[in-house]
Amino acid sequence: MQMISRSYKVLAQSPLDVIALEECLVNSVRTQDATLLFYVNAPSVIIGRNQNVWREVSPSCELPVYRRVSGGGTVYHDEGNVNWALIVPRALHSQGEEIAMVAKALATLGIHAYPGARGGLFVTMGNGETLGKISGTARRFGAYNVLHHGTLLVRADIQTLKASLGGIKVFEDSSIASVPAHPINISSILSSITTDEVIDTLSRELAGMIPRALDLARFWSAAEPSGDTKPRYDPENFNDVIDLCIDQDEYEGLKKEFGSKEWILDRSPQFSFAVSNGKERAAVRVREGKIEEAMALEIGDRASEEYAARIAARYGGAHFDFDIPKRIEREEVLKDAAR
């Protein structure tokens, strides 16, 4: 089991700030022990690095969507969800041990969670058979470090969580799909539990300390007046490792990259979706966020081939969005009605 020598509660304006911070730390920290982070985000949906946003996010979702640097499935964040992250040297990383550490820390609160499939943490429901999922985890392997982070549903809005997830039906899709689970809040077991209590307990159990506040806005405002992008060391709030390993230019560059349409939407792996106009049926292929081609679903079906050709001529190169399939079918129906 690795030593955790630093623990921080990150205060940020956006999930994007934390996604960039985690990547900076994975790339830059050079220690022989682990760093522990906690953070709570505003309502948002965070998809995995290799996921198809259109397959994962509900068309009716009105929350901001981000793509993180780690793998794994799609998660919902809000003020009732605690996020923890470990920055661990690769030589010391053990997924099983680290998840077991979190489970052991939760046990001190009276939450008896069990590690399960794909790095999740589960609790047994009242019927003794159903497993409720309180945590999902994901990893990002850097050259020197591993980012191992996860969620903990404390008092999250489960109804909004469920309504935000689940996209359109696709095929020929090589993305990593989320696996459905039964999400449950820790507060359904301990009704008075708070996110701060969970954070402080995990930090004491895992790192032997209460987490220091790491306010990212203050962190960067502490830069030298000379324009140096390295912040001054503030022993009351920060630690040498954090202070010296983050470059503001790199951080801002990562925020710009991870906040871009190209990263969040267009990075989705190639996929296809089906449309129809009565008996005419076509498959429409999307690559890098744009409609690449349309083909008849059945070879030799002349009417469907003409249907696909019309779609390709009208929509080829167009940026994909949730309304595109319905728009294609609606326009084709209107076109037939006008004949």
ZAFIDO-789816 format. One record per residue (C-alpha): residue number from 1; x, y, z. Coordinates in pm, 1 decimal, padded with zeros to 6 digits. Layout:
# residues N
NUM/X/Y/Z
...
***
This chain:
# residues 339
1/00000.0/00000.0/00000.0
2/00149.2/00331.0/-00104.1
3/00202.7/00626.5/00128.9
4/-00023.5/00927.1/00071.3
5/00161.0/01237.7/00189.2
6/-00058.9/01519.6/00058.9
7/-00434.1/01575.1/00058.5
8/-00622.2/01865.9/-00097.8
9/-00979.5/01977.0/-00136.2
10/-00977.7/02147.3/-00476.8
11/-01201.0/02452.2/-00516.1
12/-01271.8/02522.4/-00881.9
13/-01521.6/02715.4/-01090.9
14/-01575.2/02438.3/-01346.4
15/-01514.0/02063.5/-01391.0
16/-01285.6/02173.5/-01673.4
17/-01048.5/02329.5/-01420.1
18/-01012.5/01998.8/-01236.6
19/-00974.1/01792.0/-01553.8
20/-00683.1/02017.7/-01655.5
21/-00533.3/02009.3/-01304.4
22/-00537.7/01629.6/-01290.1
23/-00362.5/01606.5/-01626.6
24/-00097.9/01858.2/-01515.4
25/-00027.0/01652.9/-01203.8
26/-00010.4/01323.2/-01392.8
27/00241.2/01477.3/-01632.3
28/00452.1/01670.1/-01381.8
29/00455.5/01527.1/-01027.2
30/00782.5/01349.9/-00943.2
31/00754.6/01197.7/-00597.2
32/00786.8/00854.6/-00443.3
33/00445.4/00872.4/-00280.0
34/00085.9/00957.1/-00368.6
35/-00117.2/01277.7/-00379.1
36/-00486.2/01275.4/-00284.7
37/-00744.9/01519.6/-00420.4
38/-01111.8/01577.7/-00343.2
39/-01352.7/01800.2/-00533.3
40/-01723.9/01864.5/-00578.7
41/-01850.9/01985.2/-00916.3
42/-02160.5/02174.6/-01022.9
43/-02422.4/01963.1/-01208.4
44/-02258.5/01820.8/-01520.4
45/-02204.1/01502.7/-01719.5
46/-01850.2/01370.2/-01761.2
47/-01785.8/01108.6/-02029.0
48/-01482.2/00881.9/-02053.5
49/-01191.6/00949.2/-02286.2
50/-01293.6/00678.5/-02535.3
51/-01669.5/00718.5/-02529.0
52/-01923.6/00831.6/-02786.9
53/-02099.3/01136.1/-02645.3
54/-02406.4/01075.9/-02864.6
55/-02443.0/00723.1/-02729.2
56/-02391.6/00820.8/-02364.9
57/-02573.2/01149.9/-02304.7
58/-02950.8/01189.5/-02319.8
59/-03078.2/01411.1/-02604.4
60/-03284.4/01595.9/-02341.7
61/-02984.9/01662.4/-02115.7
62/-02939.5/02036.0/-02055.7
63/-02628.2/02006.6/-01838.3
64/-02276.2/02090.5/-01957.5
65/-02089.9/01786.5/-02090.4
66/-01714.5/01730.8/-02058.0
67/-01474.3/01456.2/-02165.6
68/-01212.8/01358.3/-01909.0
69/-00863.5/01221.6/-01975.0
70/-00927.9/00880.9/-01816.7
71/-01115.8/00582.2/-01952.7
72/-01423.7/00426.8/-01797.5
73/-01789.6/00514.5/-01825.0
74/-02005.4/00823.9/-01809.6
75/-02077.3/00980.9/-01470.2
76/-02306.1/01249.2/-01336.0
77/-02169.8/01515.5/-01101.4
78/-02351.0/01757.6/-00874.8
79/-02303.5/01915.5/-00532.3
80/-02407.3/01588.4/-00367.7
81/-02134.5/01386.1/-00536.9
82/-01781.9/01364.3/-00392.3
83/-01497.1/01303.9/-00635.4
84/-01166.2/01164.5/-00515.1
85/-00843.0/01129.4/-00711.9
86/-00506.5/00968.0/-00646.8
87/-00191.5/01066.6/-00835.6
88/00027.7/00760.6/-00784.1
89/00372.8/00669.7/-00922.5
90/00324.6/00387.9/-01172.1
91/00553.8/00155.7/-00976.3
92/00329.9/00183.9/-00669.0
93/-00011.3/00175.6/-00833.9
94/-00251.3/-00107.1/-00751.8
95/-00611.7/-00059.3/-00861.3
96/-00742.7/-00326.9/-00627.0
97/-00553.2/-00200.8/-00321.3
98/-00656.7/00159.3/-00379.0
99/-01026.1/00076.8/-00418.0
100/-01002.3/-00144.2/-00107.4
101/-00853.0/00151.8/00081.3
102/-01152.5/00368.6/-00009.1
103/-01391.5/00091.1/00093.2
104/-01211.0/00049.1/00428.2
105/-01229.5/00424.6/00490.5
106/-01604.3/00425.5/00418.1
107/-01647.8/00143.1/00668.9
108/-01548.9/00381.4/00949.1
109/-01866.1/00574.4/00862.3
110/-02074.0/00258.0/00876.0
111/-02087.1/00218.2/00496.4
112/-01990.5/-00138.0/00410.5
113/-01906.8/-00122.3/00040.0
114/-01768.6/-00401.7/-00173.1
115/-01539.1/-00369.2/-00474.6
116/-01713.0/-00499.3/-00786.4
117/-01686.7/-00514.8/-01162.8
118/-01494.2/-00246.3/-01351.0
119/-01364.1/-00077.1/-01038.0
120/-01700.5/00006.4/-00884.5
121/-01803.1/00010.7/-00519.2
122/-02135.1/-00148.4/-00428.0
123/-02359.1/-00189.4/-00123.1
124/-02619.9/-00458.0/-00064.9
125/-02976.8/-00332.1/-00085.6
126/-03254.6/-00415.3/00162.4
127/-03360.2/-00732.7/-00017.9
128/-03012.7/-00876.2/00028.5
129/-02975.4/-00950.3/-00341.7
130/-02966.0/-00623.2/-00536.8
131/-02639.6/-00431.3/-00540.3
132/-02653.3/-00052.9/-00529.8
133/-02361.1/00130.8/-00687.2
134/-02218.6/00419.2/-00484.6
135/-01893.2/00469.9/-00674.4
136/-01741.7/00430.3/-01019.4
137/-01370.6/00464.6/-01093.4
138/-01143.1/00524.8/-01391.5
139/-00771.4/00549.4/-01462.9
140/-00528.0/00740.2/-01681.5
141/-00174.0/00605.7/-01722.2
142/00094.3/00869.7/-01773.0
143/00463.7/00820.1/-01835.9
144/00546.8/00837.8/-01464.5
145/00215.8/00851.5/-01275.9
146/-00130.2/00697.2/-01277.2
147/-00442.3/00904.0/-01221.7
148/-00692.6/00685.0/-01037.7
149/-01012.4/00871.9/-00959.5
150/-01372.0/00799.0/-00874.9
151/-01710.9/00925.2/-00766.8
152/-01900.1/00879.6/-00442.3
153/-02274.3/00937.6/-00451.4
154/-02347.4/01103.2/-00118.2
155/-02658.5/01317.0/-00171.1
156/-02674.1/01334.9/-00550.2
157/-02993.3/01397.9/-00747.2
158/-03051.9/01041.9/-00869.4
159/-03352.0/01142.5/-01080.2
160/-03146.9/01398.3/-01274.0
161/-02860.1/01147.9/-01298.0
162/-03084.3/00895.0/-01470.0
163/-03249.3/01155.4/-01694.1
164/-02911.3/01286.5/-01812.1
165/-02770.5/00955.6/-01934.7
166/-02852.6/00729.7/-02230.2
167/-02813.9/00855.8/-02585.2
168/-02938.9/00752.2/-02927.3
169/-02923.8/00403.8/-03077.5
170/-02608.3/00355.6/-03285.6
171/-02414.9/00071.1/-03447.8
172/-02067.4/00016.9/-03599.0
173/-01951.4/00192.8/-03285.1
174/-01612.3/00105.2/-03132.6
175/-01654.1/00331.1/-02828.3
176/-01644.7/00201.3/-02470.8
177/-02007.6/00188.4/-02363.5
178/-02118.8/00257.7/-02007.0
179/-02260.8/-00042.5/-01822.5
180/-02598.9/00021.1/-01656.0
181/-02605.6/-00005.4/-01276.6
182/-02840.1/00073.8/-00989.7
183/-02707.6/00404.0/-00845.7
184/-02770.4/00470.3/-00479.0
185/-02675.6/00752.9/-00242.2
186/-02477.8/00695.3/00075.4
187/-02737.8/00919.3/00241.4
188/-02997.0/00645.2/00186.6
189/-02797.8/00447.7/00445.9
190/-02682.2/00738.0/00665.0
191/-02949.0/01003.6/00632.1
192/-02753.1/01286.2/00798.1
193/-02423.3/01235.4/00611.1
194/-02271.7/01536.8/00430.3
195/-02017.6/01565.6/00151.6
196/-01775.2/01747.0/00384.4
197/-01799.8/01465.2/00637.0
198/-01721.3/01209.3/00368.7
199/-01424.6/01411.6/00240.4
200/-01276.0/01469.5/00586.3
201/-01321.5/01105.5/00688.8
202/-01162.5/00966.9/00372.9
203/-00874.3/01211.1/00398.2
204/-00804.1/01120.1/00763.3
205/-00823.8/00747.2/00691.9
206/-00623.0/00750.7/00368.8
207/-00371.0/01028.1/00434.3
208/-00383.3/01084.5/00809.5
209/-00484.9/01450.0/00774.1
210/-00767.5/01688.9/00696.1
211/-00733.3/01808.0/00333.2
212/-00585.2/02150.2/00268.0
213/-00788.8/02388.7/00057.2
214/-00651.5/02435.7/-00293.3
215/-00841.7/02729.2/-00441.5
216/-00734.2/02737.1/-00805.4
217/-00836.7/03100.0/-00855.3
218/-00616.4/03206.5/-00561.6
219/-00341.3/02971.9/-00673.9
220/-00291.9/03148.7/-01005.5
221/-00345.8/03498.4/-00864.7
222/-00041.8/03432.4/-00644.2
223/00186.5/03448.4/-00949.1
224/00478.5/03689.5/-00926.3
225/00409.6/04043.1/-01059.0
226/00701.1/03994.3/-01298.5
227/00475.8/03771.9/-01507.8
228/00634.5/03449.1/-01391.2
229/00372.2/03177.0/-01433.4
230/00503.0/02983.8/-01134.3
231/00294.7/03070.3/-00825.1
232/00461.0/03178.8/-00502.6
233/00469.5/02918.6/-00228.0
234/00204.8/02980.0/00040.4
235/00268.3/02738.7/00329.1
236/-00078.9/02796.8/00475.2
237/-00263.1/02667.3/00171.3
238/-00026.5/02487.9/-00061.3
239/00254.8/02237.9/-00067.4
240/00590.8/02241.2/-00242.3
241/00498.3/01953.1/-00472.2
242/00183.3/02123.0/-00604.2
243/00348.3/02463.2/-00610.7
244/00646.5/02360.8/-00817.7
245/00501.8/02110.6/-01060.7
246/00221.4/02305.4/-01230.7
247/00295.5/02546.3/-01513.1
248/00018.8/02798.7/-01579.0
249/00073.1/02800.5/-01954.6
250/00035.8/02421.8/-01964.9
251/-00272.4/02439.6/-01742.7
252/-00442.8/02706.5/-01955.6
253/-00352.2/02519.0/-02272.6
254/-00509.9/02200.1/-02139.1
255/-00823.9/02387.5/-02034.5
256/-00854.6/02525.3/-02387.6
257/-00803.4/02180.6/-02541.3
258/-01038.2/01996.8/-02304.3
259/-01305.7/02262.6/-02341.2
260/-01305.2/02247.9/-02720.0
261/-01573.6/02097.3/-02942.1
262/-01301.2/01886.0/-03104.3
263/-01220.2/01717.6/-02770.7
264/-01569.4/01687.0/-02622.9
265/-01775.1/01602.3/-02933.1
266/-01560.0/01526.5/-03236.4
267/-01332.7/01285.1/-03051.3
268/-01622.4/01037.7/-03033.5
269/-01524.4/00722.5/-03227.7
270/-01677.2/00660.7/-03569.6
271/-02034.3/00531.7/-03555.4
272/-02344.2/00486.9/-03770.1
273/-02715.0/00542.9/-03716.3
274/-03016.4/00422.6/-03911.9
275/-03288.6/00633.5/-04074.2
276/-03591.3/00533.2/-04276.9
277/-03858.4/00676.7/-04500.9
278/-04120.0/00407.3/-04511.0
279/-03960.2/00110.8/-04687.7
280/-03644.5/00305.3/-04774.8
281/-03372.7/00255.3/-04513.9
282/-03020.5/00390.9/-04490.0
283/-02719.4/00383.6/-04259.1
284/-02548.1/00716.8/-04201.9
285/-02184.8/00712.2/-04089.2
286/-02034.5/00981.2/-03865.3
287/-01659.7/01033.0/-03833.9
288/-01487.7/01306.1/-03627.4
289/-01821.1/01471.3/-03559.1
290/-01928.7/01502.7/-03923.7
291/-02152.1/01298.8/-04151.9
292/-01915.6/01109.7/-04380.7
293/-02144.5/00897.4/-04597.6
294/-02484.8/00729.3/-04628.0
295/-02550.0/00379.2/-04758.3
296/-02853.8/00162.8/-04820.6
297/-02907.0/-00080.1/-04535.9
298/-02978.1/-00359.1/-04784.5
299/-02751.3/-00413.8/-05084.3
300/-02944.7/-00413.3/-05410.3
301/-03239.6/-00218.0/-05273.6
302/-03264.2/00048.0/-05545.2
303/-03509.2/00273.0/-05360.7
304/-03293.8/00271.7/-05046.7
305/-02979.8/00340.3/-05251.9
306/-03145.9/00649.4/-05398.9
307/-03263.2/00747.9/-05051.7
308/-02905.4/00718.5/-04919.5
309/-02770.8/00919.7/-05213.4
310/-03011.8/01203.5/-05136.6
311/-02905.3/01203.6/-04773.3
312/-02536.3/01208.7/-04866.8
313/-02588.5/01497.2/-05107.1
314/-02786.2/01699.6/-04853.1
315/-02595.3/01622.5/-04533.3
316/-02245.3/01512.2/-04633.7
317/-01990.5/01704.6/-04423.8
318/-02254.7/01842.4/-04185.8
319/-02178.4/01844.9/-03812.9
320/-02375.6/01580.8/-03629.3
321/-02618.6/01670.2/-03350.7
322/-02907.3/01493.4/-03178.3
323/-03163.3/01646.4/-03413.3
324/-02999.8/01522.3/-03735.0
325/-03168.7/01175.4/-03754.3
326/-03515.9/01321.9/-03701.2
327/-03442.4/01607.2/-03940.5
328/-03337.3/01365.8/-04215.1
329/-03649.8/01154.9/-04177.1
330/-03877.1/01459.9/-04150.6
331/-03738.3/01619.5/-04466.9
332/-03768.9/01295.3/-04663.1
333/-04130.6/01246.2/-04554.0
334/-04216.2/01601.3/-04657.5
335/-04038.8/01548.6/-04988.8
336/-04248.2/01236.6/-05058.8
337/-04568.6/01416.7/-04963.2
338/-04492.3/01690.5/-05215.1
339/-04447.7/01447.0/-05503.8
***
